[in-house]
C-alpha cells in the first residue's frame, strides 16, 4: 500500500489480477450467472482426509438450484457426489467416527425435512426422524449413537383451526404473519432411528418466526445438550436470548449463560471449557465477541481485537479458537488463544467468504475443523468466486481443492483495488473500487456507487457479480464501507448509534471525494445504488446531496417508524437509536433520521426494487418512496418480485434484478 497523498488523504492498493487473457477474452455477462456454482457448508471429516460440501448449480428452465453433497479429497481435490437428486437438501454432518454422513432433505412421505444418514462410502440413505412438523437443525452425539434435533410444535390453536376459527393474537411478530406461531423444541432420537423423545416444552423457543433455529450442542460427555433459547417465537425478542441446557436423562433444564443476547455456544473438544458469542459488553452496537468460560470464569477471549467476530471454531487442543471476521477490505481468520494475542492467518489473496456478490451478503466465514487441526473453508479471490480451500494446519497457506468456477478464469474482468481515506470524526475508512473492463489510463468514466446492506457487514475484495456486470458495461464501481460496518473495529461500528444516516452519508461522500481525486471519474455521470441498508443509504444520499444522475434502491428502508412497527426485528432493531419511535425520547429522532422526511429533496431518476413478502424491510418502505418521488415529479420506476426472501435468490429473478440495475445506470449515465 502506497503512502497516503498529503492532500487527498487516501491510498489505493491494487489486488492481484487475473491471468493474461487471450485476444478473444470476453467480459462477465448476465448469462454467466447461470454458470456460477455455489459451494457452502464445508464439513471436513474427523480424520481430515475429505470434505463434505454443498454444491448448488442454478437451472434456468426450472428456476431451481440443483443441489448435491460432494465428497472432496483433501489430498488431491478429487470429488464425487455422495447425495444428489433430493429436494431441500442441506446440512451435511459427519458422524464422530467419520463412517457416516447425516443430512437434511425433504422426505417424500411426510413432505417435511427429515434427518437422513448415509454411509460415507456410499449406498442407501436411511431416514432417522419422522417429525410431523419437520426438522430445522440437528447434531450428532459425541458417541455417534444419538441425534438431537430441533422441530416446531404443532399450531397452538389447532382445535380452533379445525373449527375454521383462524383468528390469532398480534403481539410483536412481523405484519405478514397469517396465523399463530408455535415454539420450536429440542428432541433426541437414536442414530438407528426409532421413536424420538421431546426434551423441552413450553413457550420459550429454540427458533423464531424469522426462520432458522438454534443448533443443538452436545456436552463433551454426551449427558446434556445446550442451545440458544428465545423468550418466545418472535425475532423481536432475540436481544433477550440466553443459553440453556437440558439433562438428557432427567429432562431438567437450567440456564448455562444468563447474559442476554448470548448465542452460538460451543464446548471445547477437551478440557471442559466452552465459548459463546455475544455483543461485546452486551451493547448490540458493538461487534460480536467470543466469550470463553474456563473453570467457571467468563472472559472476552477476543477483547484485544475489539472488532466483530463473524464466526469461530474450537481447535482440537481445547485451548485455541479459530475466528473469522472483516479486516479492512478483506475477510480474515485468526488463531486466538483463550488468553493472549490473536495471530492473523496468512490467507494470501484469498478472502474467507464465498464471493457470490449479492449486495446483502455477510462476512460470515463458512468453515469447519478436523480432529487433526486442518481447516476447511469456502474462499474467493478478487477474480474468482467461491471455491473450497483447506489449511493443513492453522499456520499453513491455503490450498484450493476445487475449480467449479473455472470458466471465470477465461474472462476479462474489471480490476479490483482497495481504497482508503480519512473520513469525518477522525476515522480511517475504506472501500473497494472496481475498474471498467478495458480501462484506459487518461480516460474518465461514469461511476456507480454500490453500497452494502447490513449495516453491520462490510464490502470486501472478493469477486462480486454485480460489480463485475457494471464494470463490463463501462462503469467504475465504488463500494464504500461506512460507520456501522464491521471491518474497522468496534469504535467505527458503534459510531452509527443515533447517527444512522448523516454520519454514514458523510463517510460515503468522503470516500467519493477520494475516488474523484484519482482523476478518473466523469463527475457529471455518477449514480448511487444499494440493497437493504444500502437502499436506505441510497434514499438518504439522494435526499441530501444533489450530485446523482441515477439511483437504484433495492428493498430500501425509508421510514424508520413504520419499519420498526411492521418488520420482523421491531424492538430488536431499536438499538440503533436507543429508544422506541413511539416514546417522547425517540419521537423526533426516528423522524429526523428517516429518508422519507426529506423525499421532496430528491431529483435523481430512481429505480425501486423489492420483494412483496419481505418481512425484513417490508415493501411498504418502497411504496412510500415511490409515491413520494412520483408525486413530486421525479422519474421513478418500481418493480416487485412475488417472493418472501429479502433478496431474490432464484436464478431467473436475481438475473432480472441485475439486468434492471445495470440497465438503469446505462440509461441514465451512459457508459
N, C-alpha and C positions, 0 to 999 in steps of 0.2 A: 504494500500500500504506500502510495507516494505521500510526501509531507503535505499538509493542508496549505492551500494558497493563502497568502496573507490577507487578501481582501475577500475572497469568495467564501472562505471558511468551509470548504468541502473537500473531500478527497474521493477518488474513484479508483476502483480496482477491477481489472478485467479477469473474469473467470476463464478456465480452460476452454478452448474452442474445440469444436468437433473436428474429426479428421478432414484432410483436404478433399473437397468434393470434386467430382468429375464435371466436365462442361455440361453434362446433361442433368445435373442435380436440380431438383425442384424444391420448392418451399413446402412447409407444412400446410395442408389444406383441410377444409371441413370434412371431406370424406375420410381423412386419415383417423378421425375419431373412432371410426368403426373398426379400425385395425388394432387399436391400443388394447393390450391385455393388462388387466389389473391383478396384481398379486396382493394378498393380505393375510393376516393372522398366521405368520410363520411359527411353527411349533417344532423345535429341534428335539430329537429323540433323547432319552436319558443317557444313552451312550455316546451321543454327539455324532453319530455316523450318518444320519439322514434327517431331512426336514420335511414335515408335512406342511403344505401351504395351499391356501385357497387360490384358485385360478379362475378368473372371470373374463369371458370373452363376449363382447356385445354381438347380438344378432339383430340386424336391421329388420328383417322380414317379420319376426315375431315381436320385436321391440322388447325382448327379454335378454338377460345375460345368461349364457351357458356357463354353468359353474361345475367345477370338479375339484377334488382334492388330489394333489400330486405329491409323490414322494421324491425328493431330490437328494442325490448322493452328495455328501459333504466332500468326499474325496475328489470326485471328478465332475460334478454337476449334472450327471445323467439323471433323467427323471422319467417317472412312469405314473400313469393315472391309477389311483387306488380306488377312488369313489367318483362316479360320474352318473349322468342321466337321472339325477334325483332333484326333486323340486324343493326350493327353500333350503338348500344345502349350506351349512355353516359350521363354525366352531370345532375344528379338529383338535383332539386332545389325546396325548399318549397315555397309555396305562403306565403305572410306575415302573414295571419291568420292561417296557418297550416292546412287548409282543403283540399288543392290540392297539387299535386306534378307535376312539369314540368320535361321534359327530352328531349334529342335529340335522334333521331333514323332515319334510312333510311325510307323514305316514298315510299311505293310500287308504287304509281302513278308517282311521279316526279323523282324517283330514286335518290333523294338527301336527305341529312339530314335536318329534319324539327323539329320545336318545337311541342311537344305533351303535353297535360295536362290530368291528371287522378285524380279522387277523391282519397284522402288518404285512404278512407275506401274500395277502390277497385271499379271495374267497367270498363267501356269502356273509352279508351283514345281518346281524340279529337285532331286533328291536328290544330294548331293555325297559322302556317305560310305556305306559298306556294312559297318560294323563288326559282327562276329559277336556281340559282347557288348553293343553299343550305345554311344552317345556320352553322356558325362556333362557335358562342358563344352567350349567351343571359343573361338577368336578368329581374326579376320582378320589377315593380314599387312599391314604398312604400305602396300604397293603394291596390295593387293587381289587378288593373283594366287594366294595360297595360304591355306589354313585349317589351323590347328593344333587338335588336339582330344585329349581325354582319354578313354581307354577301358580297361576292365578286361581283364586277361589271362584266358584260359580257366582252368578249375579246375586247380590244380597236380597233383591226383590223378585226372586224367581217366581214365587207364588202369585204375586201381583201381575207379573208379565203373562203368566198363563191365563189370567182372567182379563187380559187385554188392557190392564191399567199400567201405562208406561210412564206416568209422571215420576219425576225424581227431584230431589232437593239440590239446589245450586248453592255451592259454597265458594271455594277458591279454585275450582277447576277451570280450564280454558273454555271459551264460549262455544266451541264446536262440539263439545260433548253432547251426546244424544241419549244418555242413559246413566244409571248408577254404575260406578266403577268399583269392582271388588278388589280387595287387597291380594298381594302376592305372598305365598308362603313357602317354607322350606320343607322338602320331602327327602327321604332316603330310600333306596332300593338296592337289592343285591345286584352285583355286576353280572350275575347269571340270569337276571330277570326275576319276575315274580311280583308279589303284592308289595306296593310301596307303602311307607309309613309317614304320616304327616307329623312334623316336629314343631311347627309354630302355628299359632292360632291368634285370632283377634283382629283388631282394626289397624294395628301397626302393620306396615307393609314392606316387602323386600323389592318393590318395584313401584312405578308411578304411571300416571296417565300419559306422560310424555313418551312412554315407550322405553324399553330396556329394563333391566333389573340388575340387582346386585349379583356378583359371582360368589357362590358359597366357597369358603376357605376352610379346609380341614386343619386341625391342630396336628403337630408332628406325631403325637401318639395315637391319632385317629379316634380319640374319645369325644371330641367336641367339634362343632362347626361354627365358624364365625361368619358374620355378614354385616353389610350396611343396612341399617333399619331406618325407614322413614316414619314419621309420626302418623301419616295417613297416606292415601293413594295419590295425592296431588303433588306435582313437582314444586309448587309454590312453597311447600314445607321443607324443601331439601336443605335449606340452611340450618335445619334443626336435626339433621341426621345424627345418629350415634352408631357405634359399632357394638353389636351384641353377639353373644354366642350361646349355643344350646348344647347341653349334655345329651349325647345320643341315647344313652341307656335310660336315663330318668326323664328326659324331655324338659328338664329345668332350664330356664333361660336366665341369663344375667348380662348386665351391661359390662362390656370389656373396656370400652373407651367412651366416657361420658361427655367429652368435649364436643359441643355441637358443630356440625359441619364435617366431622371425621368420616372418612370413607376409604375404600381400597386397601383393606387390611391384608397383610401377607406375613405368614410365620416364617422365621428363618429355618432353613433345612436342617440345621443342627444348632444346639446351644440354648434354645428356649426363648430367644428374643423374638419380637415381632415389630412390624412397622405399619404405619398408616399414613394416608395423605390428608392434609387439611390446610386451608388458607393460613399463611404464616401469621401467627399471633391471633388467629381467629377473625382477622379482618378480610372479608371477601374481596376487597380491592387490592390486596396483595396477591402475589403468586402463591401457588400451592407448594407447601413444603412437605418433606418426608420426615415424619417423626418416628424415632425408634424408641421402643420400650425394652430396656435391659435391666433385669433384676428388679422389676417394678418401678424403675425410674424412667420418666419420659423426657426426651430432649429432641430438639430440631437438629437432625443429622446434617441438614443442608443449609444451616444458618449462615455459614461463611459465604456461600454462593449468593444468597439474598436475591434469588430470582425464581421464577416459576419453573417447577419440575413437572413435565408433562406425563412422564411415566417412570416406573422404577422396577427393578428386579433384585432379588437376593442372589448373590454368588454362592457357590456350594460351601464356602468356608463358614457361612453364617455370621461373618464379621464385616462383610463388604457389600455395598449396593452398587448396581449399575443404574445410573439415572440418565434421563434424556430431556432435553428442552431446547428452546431457541437461544441462540447466542449471536447477536448482531443479525446479519443476513444469512445465517446458517442454522441448521438444526444439529445439535451436538450431543455427544454422550460423554459421561464422566464416570470414573471409578471413585466411589465415595465410601471411605471407611466410616464406621459408626461414630468415630470421633477423630477429627483431624481434617486435613485439607483434601479436597477433591482433586483428582488428576484428570485432565482433559484427554480423551482418547483421540488418537490420530486417525481420522477417517479420510484424510486426503481431500479429494474433491467430491466426496460422497456426502449427500445430505441424508440424515437419518429420518426420512419420511418418504411417502410414496410418489410425490411429484406429479400427482394426477392433474393438478392445475385448477381444480374447482375453487372459485374465489372465496368460499366459506370454509375451505379445508383447514383443519387444525394442525398443530405441530406435534401431535402425539405420535410417538415412535412405536411401531408395532414390532415387538421383539420378544425373544424367549432365550433361556439359558439352559444348557445341558448339565448333567451331573459332573462332567469333566471341566466345566467352566467356559466352553465355547458358546458364542452368542450368535443367534440368527436374527436378522432384521431385514426389513424392506427399505431400500435406499434408492436415491435417484441422484443424477448429476444435472448440471445446467442444460445439457444437451441430450439427456436420455431419461425417460420416465422410469417408474419403479421396477426394480429387479430384486431378486433375493441375494443377500450378502451374508457372509459369515465372518466372524472374528474367531480365529482358532484359540485365542486367549484374549483377555481384556487389553493387553498391551500389544497385540498383533495388528497388522494392517488388514483392512477389509478385503476379502476375496469375493468376487462376483460369481455366483453359481448358475445363474440363468441368463438367457438372452431372448426373452419372449417378445421384446420390442425391437428386434434387430433392424427392422426397416427404417427406424428413425435415424440410424447412423448414415443412411444414404441420402438424407435430405439436407437442404441448405437452410440452416436455422439462423434466427436473429442472435447476435452476440449478446451475452449477458454480463452485466457489470454490477458491482456493489458501489453505492454512492453514500457518502457521509457528509453531514453538515452540522453547524452549530445552530440549534433551534432555540426558541424562546424559553425563558426560565432557566437558562444555563445547561440545558440537556444536549448531550451529543446524540444526534439522531441519524437514521439511515434508511435506505430503501434499495430497491432493485431497478435497474434500467436495462431494458431490452432494446437493442438497436434494430432498425429495419433490415430486413434481408436485402443484401446487395448494397449496404450502406456505403456511401461515397464521402470521403472527407472533404469538407468545404461546402457541402450542401446543407440546407436547413430543412427539417422535416416536421410535419404535423405531429403533435404529441397527444397521447391518450393517458390519462391517469387511471389506473386500475387499483382501487382501494380495497384492502382486505376487510372482511367482516369480523365478527367476534363481539367486542373489540379485542378480547383477550386471546389473540393468536398473533401471528406475525408473518409478513411476506418474507420468503427466503429464496435462495438461488436455485432451487430445484426446478426442473423442467415444468413449464406452465403452459397448458394447452391454449388458453385464451390469449395469453401474451404473445405466443408464437403465431397464432392466427392473425392478430393485429399487426405483428411485425411483418408477416408475409404480405399484408396489404399496404405496406409502406409507412407504417407508423412507428415512431418512438413510443415505448410503453414504460411508464414510470409507476412503480408500486411502492408508495411511501409507507413507512411504519411511523405511527403517531402515538402520542401518550395514551396509555391503556394497553398498548401492545406488550407482549410477554418477553421481548427479545433483549431488553436493556436493563433488566433488574427491577426490583420492587418499587423503587422511588419513581421511575418512569411509568410503570404500570399504575401505581397508585395516584399519579397526578391527574387522572381522569375524574377523580372523585369530585362531584359537584361542578365539574367543568367538562361536560360531555360533548359539547360542540365547539365552543370558542377556542379552547386550548388545542384540541386536535386539529381544528381548522387552521390555526396559526402554524402548527407543526407542518402540515401539508404544504401550506403556502411558502414556508421557509425552504422546504425541500424543492418545491417548484422553482423558487428563485435560484437555488444552487444548480439545478439542471439547466436553467436558462443561461447561466454563466458559462456553460460549456460552449455556447455559441452555435449549437446545432438545432435549436428549436425555432420553427416558424411561429413567432409569438402571436400571429393573427389566427392561428389554427390550433387551438388547444381545447380538448374535451375532457370531461371528468366522468367517472363511472365506478360502480361497485355494487355488491350484493349484500343484503342484510345490514350490518353496521356500516358496510361500505356504501350501501344505499342511503342510510342515514347521513353519512358524510357527504354524499353527492347532493342530497337535498340541502344540507346545511351550507355547503360551499356555493351552490348556485343561488342561494338566497342571501348570501353575504358578500360575494365577490363577483364583480361583473367582468370576468375575463374569459368566460367559457363560451364556445361556439356550439357545443353539443353536450348532452348529458344522457347517460343511461343509468337508471336507478332500478335495481332488482331487489324485490322484497324490502323496500325502504321503510324504516321506522321513521315516521314523520310527526307523530303526535304521542309524546311520552305518556300523557294522561290516559288517553284511550287505550294505548297498547298495554299499559300496566293493568288495566281493568279486564282485558279480554284474552291476553296471551297466556300460555301455559305457565310462565315463570312468575308473574304477578309479584308478590312481596319478595320472592327470591331474587328478583332483579332490582329491587329498590335500593340496593347497596350503593349504586352509582350516585344517588342523590341523598341518601341517608334519611329520608322521610317519605311518607305517603303523599301523593299529589293531592289527596283529599283532606289533608290537615292544614292548619294555619302555617306550620313551618314549611311545608312543601308546596303550598298553593301557587305562589308566584314563580318559584324556582323551576318547577316542571314545565310551566308555560313558557318561561323565558328561554328554556333550553330545547324547546320543540321547534323543528323547522317549520311546521305548519303556521306558526305565529308570523313568519316572515315570507310566506308564499307569494305575497304581492310584489316582492322584490325580484322574482325570478324572470330572466329574459331568455335563457338558453333553451333551444328546442330540446325536448326531453322525451325519451322512450322509457315507459314503465313496464316492468315485467314482474310476475309473481304467480304463486300457486294458490288456487282457490281455497283449499282446505288446510292451509298452513297455520298451525297453532303457535308457531314460534314468533313470527312477525306477521300477524293476520293481514290479509289482503285489504282490509278496511283502511290501513295506512295509505296504501297506494291509491285507493278510491278517493280519499280526501285530497291527496296531492293532485290527482288527475283533475278533479273538479276545480281546485284552486287555480291550477295553471290554465285550464280551458276557459274558465270564466274571466280570466284576466288577459286573454288573447295570446297566450304563449303557445306555440306549436307543440302539440303533445300527442303521442300515440300510446295506447295501453293494451297489452296482451296478457291474458291469464291462462294458466295451464290447469286442467282438472286433476290435480294431484294433491296429496296430503303431506308430501315432503316439504322441507324448507326450500330446497332447490331440486328441480327435476334431475333424476339420476338415470332414467332410461335413455337409450341412445338416440331415439327419434326426437324426444323433447329437448334434451340438452343440446343436440345439434341445432335445433330451431332457436334456442336461446342464443347460442353463439353466432348463428347466422344473422339474426336480427341485431345483435350487439355490434358486430363488425360492420354490418350494412348501414346502421345508423351513423356510425362515425365516418364511413366512406361518403355517405350522402351529404353530411354537413361540414366535414373537414376536408374532403378530398384526400388524395394520397399520392 
